[in-house]
Amino acid sequence: MDTSRNIGFVTQQPFIFDGTIRENLLYACTALLAAGGPGEKESLPDREQILHVVRQVGLEEDILRFGLNAVVAEDRQESLAPLLIKLRERFQRQWGSDAADMVEFFDVTRFLHHRTIYGNIIFGDPEREEYELDNLPKNPAFLKLLTDTGLYEPLLDLGRKLLEQSVMLSKDLGQDLVLMEDIPIAPDQFEHYRELVRRMYGEQLNQLTGRDNELVLRLALQFIPAEHDIVALPVPLEEKILEVRHKFIEEIGGKDLLQCQFGEEGDIPAEIKAKTDKGETVDFSTYCPSQYLYTKSVLDNILFGRVQRNQPGAAEKMQQLVVKLLEEEKLLDEVLDIGLDFQVGSKGDRLSGGQKQKVAIVRALLKEAPILILDEATASLDNTSQARIQHMLETDLKGKCTVVAVVHRLDTVAAYDRIAVLKAGRIVEMGQYDQLMAAKSIFYGLRQASAAALDAAG
């Protein structure tokens, strides 16, 4: 146990545990706290301490991105929702017009080219399973709405064209079709559509019935015009979908269009009001400018829309503007705290190699062990990140702990008190940087070769 208490260790390929980033960062501290004993920590590092080290190591940008793209946990929504709506209002006042070319805002009066047909019709989030995308093609109320408005056959025709074009673009019925990004077929749906394509050969598409029509309709509903460019969506069909959206919101969603457009209270239909008064769940949560979107990310809530993927640099630009607002409203740490709860996956498979190394370094630093061993701990990082961490080791940790580092990049070792050169598992040279360079022996030769390689690399 003494060894565990007194040594922090970061390897070139650190082990990341399944769970959140926060749990991984606090793993060593949690273990020491559980072990107890004299001199042990009496409490875990708080958020301020965690974020301080996160910033030192350069992990802040990654965690911020996780936080912005996360849906706020239910137990935090009540406190954060009004603050994020306030940021939404500020964003619209300051940059709404300028951002219109990069963000597709949730506007009830306009067709949304960067959302699915399904998303265009419901203009919100389902509260009940029968209105989710998987179940909508067999939902009687929805099918009646499509039939009554004359949209059912045009959507089936769109689905048929999508299926035809998908088959034409694929060389066979194997993985090539799955990997195409311009078709609205997800990998986990491929088997269903492959079977449908097989049944299509030798018969007319318009003769498909029953379950086949459900699959074709589903394909049309998950079509995103701006991303799935194998079929062009006619303007008259866009207008028809917009018309059906309005009927859907009023008849099934139970909202007045004025509320969706201007955020006003609006007149709620009597039958819907009766449901809510009894505490019953309505079918839909419709996007309204004055309301928090409980199933959408922090970024989507602030923007009240989605960044357009086909605009180069748009995501980075919008994130910069949002971060500026968060800093001004002193909410940046709140979003970072949300990002700390990002689930990293089994062995951290949702993180990049560099992110794993930064997590491991922060974990070791939070432990505050008197000895820190780094075995190529920054090997997966870019030059800027390596330099940042090296500077932190040379300044913040100086005099606080003993750092033992195994390195191959010799441009990072100048500030170490002692440098040991190993060959075949034996120390062949040892001393301070200036001494070894002056000796012009083994280390000198390695350093010169390293410098020449870096120069050649650019």
SULBEL-V995838 format. One record per residue. N is the residue number from 1. RES is the residue in one letter. PSI is psi in whole degrees, 0 to 359 (999 if undefined). Layout:
n: [N & N]
res: [RES & RES]
psi: [PSI & PSI]
This chain:
n: [1 & 2 & 3 & 4 & 5 & 6 & 7 & 8 & 9 & 10 & 11 & 12 & 13 & 14 & 15 & 16 & 17 & 18 & 19 & 20 & 21 & 22 & 23 & 24 & 25 & 26 & 27 & 28 & 29 & 30 & 31 & 32 & 33 & 34 & 35 & 36 & 37 & 38 & 39 & 40 & 41 & 42 & 43 & 44 & 45 & 46 & 47 & 48 & 49 & 50 & 51 & 52 & 53 & 54 & 55 & 56 & 57 & 58 & 59 & 60 & 61 & 62 & 63 & 64 & 65 & 66 & 67 & 68 & 69 & 70 & 71 & 72 & 73 & 74 & 75 & 76 & 77 & 78 & 79 & 80 & 81 & 82 & 83 & 84 & 85 & 86 & 87 & 88 & 89 & 90 & 91 & 92 & 93 & 94 & 95 & 96 & 97 & 98 & 99 & 100 & 101 & 102 & 103 & 104 & 105 & 106 & 107 & 108 & 109 & 110 & 111 & 112 & 113 & 114 & 115 & 116 & 117 & 118 & 119 & 120 & 121 & 122 & 123 & 124 & 125 & 126 & 127 & 128 & 129 & 130 & 131 & 132 & 133 & 134 & 135 & 136 & 137 & 138 & 139 & 140 & 141 & 142 & 143 & 144 & 145 & 146 & 147 & 148 & 149 & 150 & 151 & 152 & 153 & 154 & 155 & 156 & 157 & 158 & 159 & 160 & 161 & 162 & 163 & 164 & 165 & 166 & 167 & 168 & 169 & 170 & 171 & 172 & 173 & 174 & 175 & 176 & 177 & 178 & 179 & 180 & 181 & 182 & 183 & 184 & 185 & 186 & 187 & 188 & 189 & 190 & 191 & 192 & 193 & 194 & 195 & 196 & 197 & 198 & 199 & 200 & 201 & 202 & 203 & 204 & 205 & 206 & 207 & 208 & 209 & 210 & 211 & 212 & 213 & 214 & 215 & 216 & 217 & 218 & 219 & 220 & 221 & 222 & 223 & 224 & 225 & 226 & 227 & 228 & 229 & 230 & 231 & 232 & 233 & 234 & 235 & 236 & 237 & 238 & 239 & 240 & 241 & 242 & 243 & 244 & 245 & 246 & 247 & 248 & 249 & 250 & 251 & 252 & 253 & 254 & 255 & 256 & 257 & 258 & 259 & 260 & 261 & 262 & 263 & 264 & 265 & 266 & 267 & 268 & 269 & 270 & 271 & 272 & 273 & 274 & 275 & 276 & 277 & 278 & 279 & 280 & 281 & 282 & 283 & 284 & 285 & 286 & 287 & 288 & 289 & 290 & 291 & 292 & 293 & 294 & 295 & 296 & 297 & 298 & 299 & 300 & 301 & 302 & 303 & 304 & 305 & 306 & 307 & 308 & 309 & 310 & 311 & 312 & 313 & 314 & 315 & 316 & 317 & 318 & 319 & 320 & 321 & 322 & 323 & 324 & 325 & 326 & 327 & 328 & 329 & 330 & 331 & 332 & 333 & 334 & 335 & 336 & 337 & 338 & 339 & 340 & 341 & 342 & 343 & 344 & 345 & 346 & 347 & 348 & 349 & 350 & 351 & 352 & 353 & 354 & 355 & 356 & 357 & 358 & 359 & 360 & 361 & 362 & 363 & 364 & 365 & 366 & 367 & 368 & 369 & 370 & 371 & 372 & 373 & 374 & 375 & 376 & 377 & 378 & 379 & 380 & 381 & 382 & 383 & 384 & 385 & 386 & 387 & 388 & 389 & 390 & 391 & 392 & 393 & 394 & 395 & 396 & 397 & 398 & 399 & 400 & 401 & 402 & 403 & 404 & 405 & 406 & 407 & 408 & 409 & 410 & 411 & 412 & 413 & 414 & 415 & 416 & 417 & 418 & 419 & 420 & 421 & 422 & 423 & 424 & 425 & 426 & 427 & 428 & 429 & 430 & 431 & 432 & 433 & 434 & 435 & 436 & 437 & 438 & 439 & 440 & 441 & 442 & 443 & 444 & 445 & 446 & 447 & 448 & 449 & 450 & 451 & 452 & 453 & 454 & 455 & 456 & 457 & 458]
res: [M & D & T & S & R & N & I & G & F & V & T & Q & Q & P & F & I & F & D & G & T & I & R & E & N & L & L & Y & A & C & T & A & L & L & A & A & G & G & P & G & E & K & E & S & L & P & D & R & E & Q & I & L & H & V & V & R & Q & V & G & L & E & E & D & I & L & R & F & G & L & N & A & V & V & A & E & D & R & Q & E & S & L & A & P & L & L & I & K & L & R & E & R & F & Q & R & Q & W & G & S & D & A & A & D & M & V & E & F & F & D & V & T & R & F & L & H & H & R & T & I & Y & G & N & I & I & F & G & D & P & E & R & E & E & Y & E & L & D & N & L & P & K & N & P & A & F & L & K & L & L & T & D & T & G & L & Y & E & P & L & L & D & L & G & R & K & L & L & E & Q & S & V & M & L & S & K & D & L & G & Q & D & L & V & L & M & E & D & I & P & I & A & P & D & Q & F & E & H & Y & R & E & L & V & R & R & M & Y & G & E & Q & L & N & Q & L & T & G & R & D & N & E & L & V & L & R & L & A & L & Q & F & I & P & A & E & H & D & I & V & A & L & P & V & P & L & E & E & K & I & L & E & V & R & H & K & F & I & E & E & I & G & G & K & D & L & L & Q & C & Q & F & G & E & E & G & D & I & P & A & E & I & K & A & K & T & D & K & G & E & T & V & D & F & S & T & Y & C & P & S & Q & Y & L & Y & T & K & S & V & L & D & N & I & L & F & G & R & V & Q & R & N & Q & P & G & A & A & E & K & M & Q & Q & L & V & V & K & L & L & E & E & E & K & L & L & D & E & V & L & D & I & G & L & D & F & Q & V & G & S & K & G & D & R & L & S & G & G & Q & K & Q & K & V & A & I & V & R & A & L & L & K & E & A & P & I & L & I & L & D & E & A & T & A & S & L & D & N & T & S & Q & A & R & I & Q & H & M & L & E & T & D & L & K & G & K & C & T & V & V & A & V & V & H & R & L & D & T & V & A & A & Y & D & R & I & A & V & L & K & A & G & R & I & V & E & M & G & Q & Y & D & Q & L & M & A & A & K & S & I & F & Y & G & L & R & Q & A & S & A & A & A & L & D & A & A & G]
psi: [328 & 319 & 315 & 320 & 324 & 356 & 130 & 138 & 127 & 123 & 173 & 326 & 79 & 154 & 128 & 130 & 148 & 134 & 204 & 165 & 318 & 314 & 323 & 319 & 325 & 7 & 309 & 320 & 320 & 319 & 317 & 322 & 320 & 326 & 328 & 197 & 164 & 137 & 357 & 164 & 141 & 347 & 162 & 155 & 139 & 181 & 319 & 318 & 318 & 311 & 331 & 313 & 323 & 318 & 323 & 319 & 344 & 25 & 356 & 315 & 320 & 313 & 325 & 318 & 318 & 318 & 316 & 327 & 9 & 151 & 128 & 134 & 149 & 322 & 354 & 353 & 320 & 321 & 327 & 332 & 308 & 329 & 321 & 326 & 322 & 318 & 323 & 315 & 319 & 318 & 315 & 320 & 317 & 321 & 6 & 312 & 316 & 329 & 355 & 332 & 348 & 341 & 133 & 102 & 152 & 92 & 117 & 343 & 356 & 147 & 137 & 111 & 345 & 14 & 160 & 164 & 321 & 310 & 327 & 322 & 311 & 335 & 50 & 201 & 135 & 143 & 349 & 148 & 325 & 348 & 9 & 159 & 318 & 330 & 347 & 322 & 348 & 15 & 116 & 317 & 319 & 315 & 323 & 319 & 315 & 318 & 315 & 328 & 357 & 21 & 345 & 307 & 317 & 324 & 321 & 319 & 319 & 317 & 321 & 317 & 319 & 318 & 318 & 312 & 324 & 319 & 320 & 325 & 338 & 138 & 330 & 191 & 26 & 212 & 344 & 320 & 322 & 324 & 353 & 124 & 346 & 17 & 148 & 39 & 116 & 154 & 322 & 353 & 353 & 318 & 318 & 316 & 332 & 317 & 321 & 319 & 319 & 321 & 336 & 327 & 128 & 357 & 164 & 143 & 323 & 359 & 355 & 140 & 175 & 233 & 326 & 317 & 325 & 318 & 319 & 318 & 321 & 321 & 318 & 320 & 332 & 10 & 130 & 108 & 319 & 345 & 324 & 84 & 18 & 343 & 135 & 137 & 118 & 145 & 319 & 326 & 324 & 316 & 321 & 318 & 321 & 320 & 318 & 325 & 313 & 319 & 321 & 314 & 317 & 318 & 321 & 318 & 336 & 32 & 150 & 138 & 328 & 324 & 322 & 330 & 319 & 355 & 18 & 166 & 314 & 167 & 113 & 130 & 146 & 320 & 327 & 317 & 322 & 322 & 311 & 326 & 331 & 359 & 12 & 156 & 131 & 166 & 331 & 151 & 106 & 146 & 117 & 138 & 332 & 4 & 149 & 141 & 99 & 339 & 3 & 161 & 168 & 314 & 314 & 323 & 318 & 317 & 334 & 50 & 189 & 139 & 137 & 122 & 333 & 9 & 106 & 132 & 357 & 317 & 316 & 318 & 314 & 322 & 320 & 317 & 318 & 319 & 323 & 316 & 318 & 319 & 317 & 325 & 5 & 44 & 4 & 317 & 330 & 317 & 322 & 321 & 322 & 319 & 331 & 340 & 13 & 130 & 121 & 346 & 175 & 123 & 25 & 29 & 354 & 3 & 153 & 170 & 318 & 320 & 321 & 317 & 320 & 320 & 317 & 322 & 316 & 318 & 315 & 322 & 323 & 334 & 331 & 45 & 150 & 342 & 129 & 118 & 124 & 112 & 93 & 45 & 345 & 19 & 328 & 5 & 155 & 170 & 321 & 316 & 319 & 315 & 322 & 314 & 322 & 320 & 320 & 319 & 321 & 339 & 297 & 327 & 352 & 125 & 356 & 329 & 164 & 122 & 122 & 116 & 132 & 118 & 156 & 342 & 101 & 351 & 354 & 2 & 1 & 328 & 356 & 147 & 324 & 139 & 126 & 126 & 123 & 143 & 124 & 36 & 7 & 145 & 119 & 350 & 142 & 143 & 186 & 162 & 309 & 323 & 314 & 323 & 322 & 328 & 338 & 48 & 226 & 309 & 319 & 314 & 318 & 321 & 318 & 318 & 320 & 317 & 320 & 321 & 320 & 321 & 319 & 329 & 350 & 999]
